[in-house]
Amino acid sequence: MKNNTAKHCFQKTSAALLTIIMTCLLVSCTDKPEASHNLASDETEGKKVVNLFGPMEKSKPNATNVSRSAFDRTIELAEKELELTVKYRTYTAENYQEKTYDEVALDRIRSHMDDLYLLNPDTILVTGSEGKLMDLSGLDCVNNLRDIVKTANTIDGKLVAIPQEIAAYGLFVNKDMFDRYKLKLPNTPEEFLECCRVFKENGIETPVGANRWWLETFVFAQGYADLYNGGSTEAEIKALNKGETKYSDYMRPGFEFLKELIDKGYIDAKTAYTYEAIEGEGPDFLAQKTPIVMAYWSAANAETAYGKPDFNLQVIGFPSKLGQMPVIPITGYGVCTEAENLDDSLKVLDVILSDEALQLYTETNKVISPSKNVEVDCIPALKPLNDRIKENVYVLGSNASMNVEQWGNTCLIVRDLLNGATVDECMARFDKLQEEALNKTK
């Protein structure tokens, strides 16, 4: 993505996403050509080395960052088994003052500066389409991957990135407030609107706490419910990529739904546009002033987010014609096609993405594993969302096989809606993006 969109979107989403996924992903960067290295020189002396560029440093021995320490432990497995050193090259805001993580990663991949990269969906799409990322489909670990991962990160038949966790987004709801007004948890857009009406009529000023990053989740759930769950995913994506169908036709119902939420005062558009994810709407949700917010899986486990509410928290999918729908953006690790240490980089990935390593990672972080053989023992609040994913009911918020980047672009166009754009104006932006993508292929 060319804009700061997905970058920032992931930054927040991710502490989970990026934590693995890239979370930290977006912070913003500097013009220094080389980011700081985090391992002492004597660690690599006399050993084979694989250079990893990511958003965070290697954890210190006594660090309390669970996500990073889990990742580091999987790296240690690879270092021990392969008798090499993985050298962390880290993005830091002070080193790249005017650039985001995504921009820096893009530059470094094109310049072949590193071997292994932790990437957001938009960067995966760009560099994968340019042929800058290796096809990973021959790795042993791929045999155990969920289909969702392969679907999201396959470009021109090549699997170009694989994550260590899947970040699912859902609606975080205060079940006690729903019970108070004898409301069932909503499945469809119509049921969701009715719940909002009842809350509003009972004095709840803003039923839906929103921020400027994640409202696109409603759009994806409604727009792509049939595409990903109707048995014709590949054919529909081919039609979109050829221009035979329009992205705007898929997106329109979700944007009309958001417009209705705004017009009826169920979402405060002006406030949402200024809110950072969780930091903005989170306090009112925790104080039980608003019954509904949206967030990613790991926020339900994190005490710094929604891990310890004073009410019955439930995490459900977004409303769609097919019922509650999880929304899943996929990030992942990629290997530069011209990596200096290519063979060893591929071997490192095969180890850290093995079932053994993913079991360790998943048990530590309590996240959804990309391996179909590794299950998470989730907290009760996450069971409704997890049940849908186990049923293979979900939509993707990012898909590298689509010629228009999804997560970041939709995030930006939703912001236009928050700022007063009409639904037709928003759809025109999607049509323009699709036209630009088609022109690139001519």
C-alpha positions as CSV (number, residue, x, y, z in Angstrom):
1,M,0.0,0.0,0.0
2,K,1.1,3.4,-0.8
3,N,-0.6,5.2,2.0
4,N,-0.1,5.2,5.7
5,T,-3.2,3.1,6.0
6,A,-2.5,-0.4,6.4
7,K,0.6,0.6,8.1
8,H,-1.1,2.2,10.9
9,C,-4.0,-0.2,10.9
10,F,-1.6,-3.0,11.5
11,Q,0.3,-1.1,14.1
12,K,-2.6,-1.3,16.4
13,T,-4.1,-4.5,15.3
14,S,-1.1,-5.9,15.7
15,A,0.5,-6.0,18.6
16,A,-1.0,-9.1,17.9
17,L,-0.9,-9.2,14.4
18,L,2.4,-7.9,14.2
19,T,3.6,-9.2,17.3
20,I,3.7,-11.8,15.1
21,I,2.4,-10.5,12.6
22,M,3.7,-7.4,12.3
23,T,2.3,-5.5,14.6
24,C,4.5,-3.2,15.7
25,L,4.5,-2.8,12.4
26,L,3.9,0.5,12.0
27,V,5.5,3.0,13.8
28,S,7.3,5.2,11.5
29,C,10.8,5.3,10.3
30,T,14.1,7.0,9.5
31,D,16.3,7.7,6.6
32,K,19.3,5.8,7.7
33,P,20.2,3.2,5.2
34,E,20.9,0.5,7.7
35,A,18.8,-0.2,10.9
36,S,20.5,-1.0,14.1
37,H,21.8,-4.5,14.7
38,N,20.9,-6.1,18.0
39,L,23.3,-9.0,18.4
40,A,26.8,-8.7,19.7
41,S,29.4,-9.4,17.0
42,D,30.9,-12.3,18.8
43,E,27.6,-14.2,18.5
44,T,28.0,-14.5,14.8
45,E,31.7,-15.0,14.6
46,G,32.5,-18.3,12.8
47,K,28.9,-19.2,12.3
48,K,26.5,-19.1,9.3
49,V,24.2,-16.1,9.5
50,V,20.6,-15.4,8.3
51,N,19.6,-11.7,8.4
52,L,16.1,-11.0,9.6
53,F,14.4,-7.6,9.2
54,G,11.5,-7.1,11.5
55,P,9.7,-4.4,13.6
56,M,11.2,-5.3,16.9
57,E,14.5,-6.2,18.5
58,K,15.5,-9.5,20.0
59,S,14.0,-9.8,23.5
60,K,16.4,-9.3,26.4
61,P,16.8,-12.3,28.7
62,N,14.4,-11.0,31.3
63,A,11.9,-9.4,28.9
64,T,8.2,-9.6,29.7
65,N,7.0,-9.3,26.2
66,V,5.4,-12.7,25.8
67,S,4.8,-12.5,22.0
68,R,8.4,-11.6,21.3
69,S,9.9,-14.1,23.7
70,A,7.8,-16.8,22.1
71,F,9.1,-15.8,18.6
72,D,12.7,-15.7,19.9
73,R,12.3,-19.2,21.3
74,T,11.3,-20.5,17.9
75,I,14.3,-18.8,16.4
76,E,16.5,-20.5,19.0
77,L,15.1,-23.8,17.9
78,A,16.3,-23.0,14.3
79,E,19.7,-21.7,15.5
80,K,20.3,-24.9,17.4
81,E,19.1,-27.3,14.8
82,L,20.8,-25.6,11.9
83,E,23.9,-24.5,13.7
84,L,23.6,-20.9,12.6
85,T,22.7,-17.4,13.9
86,V,19.7,-15.4,13.0
87,K,20.8,-11.8,13.1
88,Y,18.0,-9.2,13.9
89,R,18.0,-6.1,11.8
90,T,15.4,-3.8,13.4
91,Y,13.2,-1.0,12.3
92,T,13.1,1.8,14.8
93,A,11.3,5.1,14.5
94,E,14.3,7.2,15.2
95,N,16.3,5.6,12.5
96,Y,13.5,6.1,9.8
97,Q,11.8,9.3,10.9
98,E,9.8,9.9,7.7
99,K,9.1,6.4,6.6
100,T,6.8,3.7,8.0
101,Y,7.9,0.1,8.5
102,D,6.2,-0.9,5.3
103,E,8.1,1.6,3.2
104,V,11.4,0.7,4.7
105,A,10.7,-3.1,4.2
106,L,9.8,-2.4,0.6
107,D,13.0,-0.5,0.0
108,R,15.1,-3.1,1.7
109,I,13.6,-6.0,-0.2
110,R,14.1,-4.3,-3.6
111,S,17.7,-3.6,-2.6
112,H,18.3,-7.2,-1.4
113,M,19.5,-5.9,2.0
114,D,18.3,-8.8,4.1
115,D,17.4,-12.5,3.8
116,L,14.2,-12.9,5.8
117,Y,11.4,-10.4,6.3
118,L,8.3,-10.0,8.5
119,L,5.7,-8.4,6.2
120,N,2.2,-6.8,6.2
121,P,-0.3,-7.8,3.5
122,D,0.2,-4.7,1.3
123,T,3.9,-5.2,1.2
124,I,3.5,-8.9,0.5
125,L,1.2,-8.0,-2.5
126,V,3.6,-5.5,-4.0
127,T,6.9,-7.4,-3.6
128,G,5.3,-10.8,-4.4
129,S,3.8,-9.3,-7.6
130,E,7.2,-7.9,-8.5
131,G,8.8,-11.4,-8.1
132,K,10.9,-10.2,-5.1
133,L,9.8,-13.0,-2.8
134,M,10.6,-16.7,-3.0
135,D,8.0,-19.3,-3.6
136,L,7.7,-21.1,-0.2
137,S,5.3,-23.8,-1.4
138,G,8.1,-26.5,-1.4
139,L,8.8,-26.2,2.3
140,D,7.8,-29.1,4.5
141,C,5.8,-26.9,6.9
142,V,3.4,-26.0,4.0
143,N,1.8,-29.4,4.2
144,N,0.4,-28.5,7.6
145,L,-0.9,-25.0,6.8
146,R,-4.6,-24.1,6.9
147,D,-6.0,-23.3,3.5
148,I,-6.8,-19.8,4.6
149,V,-3.1,-19.0,4.8
150,K,-2.3,-20.4,1.4
151,T,-5.3,-18.6,-0.1
152,A,-4.3,-15.2,1.3
153,N,-0.6,-15.2,0.4
154,T,-0.5,-16.9,-2.9
155,I,0.4,-14.8,-6.0
156,D,0.4,-16.2,-9.5
157,G,0.4,-19.7,-8.0
158,K,3.3,-19.0,-5.6
159,L,3.0,-19.0,-1.8
160,V,5.2,-16.0,-0.9
161,A,4.7,-15.5,2.8
162,I,3.7,-17.5,5.9
163,P,2.7,-16.2,9.4
164,Q,3.3,-17.7,12.8
165,E,-0.2,-16.7,13.9
166,I,-3.6,-15.8,12.4
167,A,-5.1,-12.5,13.7
168,A,-8.9,-12.8,13.6
169,Y,-11.0,-9.7,14.1
170,G,-14.4,-9.7,15.8
171,L,-17.0,-7.7,17.7
172,F,-16.2,-7.4,21.4
173,V,-19.6,-7.1,23.1
174,N,-20.7,-6.5,26.7
175,K,-23.0,-9.5,27.1
176,D,-24.4,-8.1,30.4
177,M,-25.7,-5.0,28.6
178,F,-27.3,-7.1,25.9
179,D,-29.0,-9.2,28.6
180,R,-30.1,-6.1,30.5
181,Y,-32.3,-5.1,27.5
182,K,-33.2,-8.7,26.5
183,L,-31.2,-8.6,23.3
184,K,-29.8,-11.6,21.5
185,L,-26.3,-11.3,20.1
186,P,-26.8,-10.2,16.4
187,N,-26.1,-12.4,13.4
188,T,-27.3,-10.2,10.5
189,P,-27.0,-6.5,9.7
190,E,-30.7,-6.1,10.4
191,E,-30.4,-7.7,13.8
192,F,-27.3,-5.5,14.6
193,L,-29.3,-2.3,13.7
194,E,-32.1,-3.4,15.9
195,C,-29.8,-3.9,18.8
196,C,-28.3,-0.4,18.3
197,R,-31.8,1.1,18.1
198,V,-32.8,-0.5,21.5
199,F,-29.5,0.7,23.1
200,K,-30.0,4.2,21.7
201,E,-33.6,4.4,22.9
202,N,-32.5,3.4,26.4
203,G,-30.0,6.3,26.8
204,I,-26.8,4.7,25.5
205,E,-25.5,7.6,23.4
206,T,-23.1,5.7,21.2
207,P,-23.9,2.0,20.9
208,V,-20.8,1.3,18.7
209,G,-17.4,2.5,19.9
210,A,-15.3,2.9,16.8
211,N,-11.8,4.1,15.7
212,R,-10.3,5.2,12.4
213,W,-8.7,1.9,11.6
214,W,-11.1,-1.0,11.9
215,L,-14.5,-0.1,10.6
216,E,-13.6,-1.8,7.4
217,T,-14.2,-5.1,9.2
218,F,-18.0,-4.5,8.8
219,V,-17.5,-4.0,5.1
220,F,-15.5,-7.1,4.5
221,A,-17.9,-9.3,6.5
222,Q,-20.9,-8.2,4.4
223,G,-19.1,-7.8,1.0
224,Y,-17.2,-11.0,0.9
225,A,-19.4,-13.4,2.9
226,D,-20.5,-15.3,-0.2
227,L,-17.2,-14.9,-2.0
228,Y,-15.3,-16.8,0.7
229,N,-18.0,-19.2,1.7
230,G,-20.0,-19.9,-1.4
231,G,-17.7,-22.4,-3.1
232,S,-16.6,-20.2,-6.0
233,T,-13.8,-18.1,-4.4
234,E,-11.2,-18.6,-7.1
235,A,-13.6,-17.9,-10.0
236,E,-14.9,-14.7,-8.4
237,I,-11.4,-13.4,-7.7
238,K,-10.4,-14.1,-11.3
239,A,-13.4,-12.1,-12.5
240,L,-12.5,-9.2,-10.3
241,N,-8.9,-9.3,-11.5
242,K,-10.1,-9.3,-15.1
243,G,-12.5,-6.4,-14.5
244,E,-15.5,-8.6,-15.3
245,T,-17.0,-7.7,-11.9
246,K,-16.5,-4.7,-9.7
247,Y,-15.0,-4.5,-6.2
248,S,-17.4,-1.7,-5.6
249,D,-20.4,-4.0,-6.1
250,Y,-19.1,-6.2,-3.3
251,M,-18.3,-3.2,-1.1
252,R,-21.5,-1.2,-1.5
253,P,-23.7,-3.1,1.0
254,G,-21.1,-2.7,3.8
255,F,-20.7,1.0,3.1
256,E,-24.4,1.5,3.0
257,F,-24.6,-0.2,6.4
258,L,-21.9,2.0,7.9
259,K,-23.7,5.1,6.5
260,E,-26.9,4.0,8.2
261,L,-25.0,3.5,11.5
262,I,-23.6,7.0,11.2
263,D,-26.8,8.7,10.1
264,K,-28.7,7.1,13.0
265,G,-26.1,8.2,15.5
266,Y,-25.1,4.6,16.4
267,I,-21.5,5.5,15.5
268,D,-20.0,9.0,16.2
269,A,-18.2,9.5,12.9
270,K,-16.3,12.7,13.9
271,T,-15.0,11.1,17.1
272,A,-14.2,7.8,15.4
273,Y,-12.0,9.6,12.9
274,T,-9.8,11.0,15.7
275,Y,-9.6,7.8,17.7
276,E,-6.6,5.5,17.7
277,A,-7.5,1.8,18.0
278,I,-8.4,0.7,21.6
279,E,-6.9,3.9,23.1
280,G,-9.9,5.9,21.9
281,E,-13.0,3.8,22.3
282,G,-11.5,1.4,24.9
283,P,-12.1,3.4,28.0
284,D,-15.9,3.8,27.3
285,F,-16.2,0.1,26.5
286,L,-14.5,-0.9,29.8
287,A,-16.6,1.6,31.7
288,Q,-19.7,0.0,30.2
289,K,-20.8,3.2,28.5
290,T,-20.8,1.6,25.1
291,P,-21.7,-2.1,24.5
292,I,-19.9,-2.8,21.3
293,V,-16.3,-2.3,19.9
294,M,-14.2,-4.2,17.3
295,A,-10.7,-5.6,17.9
296,Y,-8.4,-8.5,17.2
297,W,-8.2,-11.9,18.9
298,S,-5.3,-11.1,21.2
299,A,-6.9,-8.0,22.6
300,A,-9.2,-10.4,24.6
301,N,-6.1,-11.9,26.3
302,A,-4.1,-8.7,26.9
303,E,-4.6,-6.9,30.2
304,T,-3.5,-3.7,28.4
305,A,-6.6,-4.1,26.1
306,Y,-9.7,-6.0,27.0
307,G,-8.2,-8.9,29.0
308,K,-9.8,-8.1,32.4
309,P,-13.2,-6.4,32.0
310,D,-15.7,-6.1,34.8
311,F,-18.4,-7.7,32.8
312,N,-19.2,-10.8,30.7
313,L,-17.1,-10.3,27.5
314,Q,-18.0,-12.2,24.4
315,V,-16.2,-12.0,21.0
316,I,-18.4,-12.7,18.0
317,G,-18.2,-12.3,14.2
318,F,-19.4,-9.3,12.3
319,P,-23.0,-9.3,11.0
320,S,-23.5,-10.8,7.5
321,K,-26.1,-12.5,5.5
322,L,-24.4,-15.8,6.5
323,G,-24.4,-14.9,10.2
324,Q,-21.5,-13.9,12.5
325,M,-18.4,-13.6,10.3
326,P,-14.8,-13.4,11.5
327,V,-12.5,-11.1,9.5
328,I,-8.9,-12.2,9.0
329,P,-6.0,-10.3,7.5
330,I,-3.0,-12.4,6.9
331,T,0.6,-11.2,7.1
332,G,3.7,-13.4,7.1
333,Y,7.4,-14.1,6.7
334,G,8.9,-13.9,3.3
335,V,12.4,-14.6,1.8
336,C,14.0,-12.3,-0.7
337,T,14.6,-14.0,-4.0
338,E,18.1,-12.6,-4.1
339,A,18.9,-13.3,-0.5
340,E,22.6,-13.7,0.3
341,N,21.9,-16.7,2.5
342,L,18.9,-18.1,0.6
343,D,19.1,-21.8,1.4
344,D,19.7,-21.2,5.1
345,S,16.8,-18.7,5.2
346,L,14.4,-21.2,3.8
347,K,15.6,-23.8,6.3
348,V,15.0,-21.3,9.2
349,L,11.5,-20.7,8.0
350,D,10.8,-24.5,7.8
351,V,11.9,-24.8,11.5
352,I,10.1,-21.8,13.0
353,L,6.9,-22.8,11.1
354,S,7.1,-26.5,12.0
355,D,4.3,-27.9,14.1
356,E,6.8,-28.2,17.0
357,A,7.7,-24.5,16.9
358,L,4.1,-23.4,16.3
359,Q,2.9,-25.4,19.2
360,L,5.3,-23.6,21.4
361,Y,4.4,-20.2,19.9
362,T,0.6,-20.8,20.1
363,E,0.6,-22.1,23.7
364,T,2.6,-19.1,24.8
365,N,0.6,-16.4,23.0
366,K,-2.8,-18.1,23.0
367,V,-3.4,-17.3,19.4
368,I,-4.7,-19.1,16.3
369,S,-2.0,-21.1,14.6
370,P,-1.5,-21.2,10.8
371,S,-1.1,-25.0,11.2
372,K,-4.2,-27.1,11.0
373,N,-2.5,-29.5,13.5
374,V,-2.1,-26.9,16.2
375,E,-5.1,-25.8,18.2
376,V,-5.4,-22.9,20.7
377,D,-7.0,-23.4,24.1
378,C,-8.9,-20.1,24.0
379,I,-10.6,-18.3,26.8
380,P,-14.4,-18.6,27.0
381,A,-14.9,-15.1,25.7
382,L,-13.3,-16.1,22.4
383,K,-15.2,-19.3,21.9
384,P,-17.9,-17.9,19.6
385,L,-15.3,-16.5,17.2
386,N,-13.2,-19.6,17.4
387,D,-16.1,-21.8,16.7
388,R,-16.8,-20.1,13.4
389,I,-13.2,-20.3,12.4
390,K,-13.1,-24.0,13.2
391,E,-16.1,-24.3,10.9
392,N,-14.1,-22.6,8.1
393,V,-16.5,-19.7,8.2
394,Y,-14.6,-16.4,7.7
395,V,-13.7,-13.7,5.2
396,L,-10.2,-12.5,4.4
397,G,-9.4,-8.8,5.0
398,S,-6.3,-9.2,2.9
399,N,-5.7,-11.4,-0.1
400,A,-2.5,-11.2,-2.2
401,S,-4.2,-12.9,-5.2
402,M,-6.5,-9.9,-5.6
403,N,-5.0,-7.2,-7.8
404,V,-6.3,-4.4,-5.5
405,E,-4.9,-4.3,-2.0
406,Q,-7.8,-4.7,0.4
407,W,-7.1,-3.9,4.0
408,G,-5.4,-0.6,3.7
409,N,-7.4,0.8,0.8
410,T,-10.7,0.0,2.4
411,C,-9.5,1.5,5.6
412,L,-8.8,4.8,3.8
413,I,-12.0,4.9,1.9
414,V,-14.0,4.2,5.1
415,R,-12.3,7.3,6.5
416,D,-13.7,9.3,3.6
417,L,-17.1,8.1,4.6
418,L,-16.5,9.2,8.2
419,N,-15.5,12.6,6.8
420,G,-18.8,13.0,4.9
421,A,-18.2,11.4,1.6
422,T,-21.3,9.7,0.0
423,V,-21.4,6.0,-0.6
424,D,-21.3,6.6,-4.4
425,E,-18.1,8.7,-4.0
426,C,-16.6,5.9,-2.0
427,M,-17.5,3.4,-4.6
428,A,-16.0,5.6,-7.3
429,R,-12.7,5.3,-5.4
430,F,-12.8,1.5,-5.6
431,D,-13.6,1.7,-9.3
432,K,-10.6,3.9,-9.8
433,L,-8.3,1.5,-7.9
434,Q,-9.6,-1.4,-10.0
435,E,-9.0,0.6,-13.2
436,E,-5.5,1.4,-12.1
437,A,-4.8,-2.3,-11.3
438,L,-6.2,-3.4,-14.7
439,N,-4.0,-0.8,-16.5
440,K,-0.9,-2.3,-14.9
441,T,-1.6,-5.6,-16.4
442,K,-2.1,-4.4,-20.0
